[in-house]
Amino acid sequence: MHRKNRQGNAKLIFVQSRRDLGIIVSGDLSPTVHINDIVVKAHRRANLILRAFVSRDISLLLRAFLVYVRPLVEYNSVIWSPSTI
């Protein structure tokens, strides 16, 4: 939802959330939108790994997971990790 407001001669646009440096910041500063986005991306990549590899070798799948999925979950985890405290 976009609302427009005026501050002097400048138009201000209100948005529900905004991505900045890879972090989604919502209007209420809740990390819920950011966490949901991370979970969706990580789930998609994990499913892609399972579909892309014919081999079910655990060490191969684990390595692919550590390279492609884990960085998504760990990036800026300091911001959202203590979200329920």
Summary of the structure (lengths in Angstrom):
residues: 85
radius of gyration: 18.3
end to end distance: 29.4
largest distance: 63.0
contacts: 169
relative contact order: 0.13
helix: 48%
strand: 21%
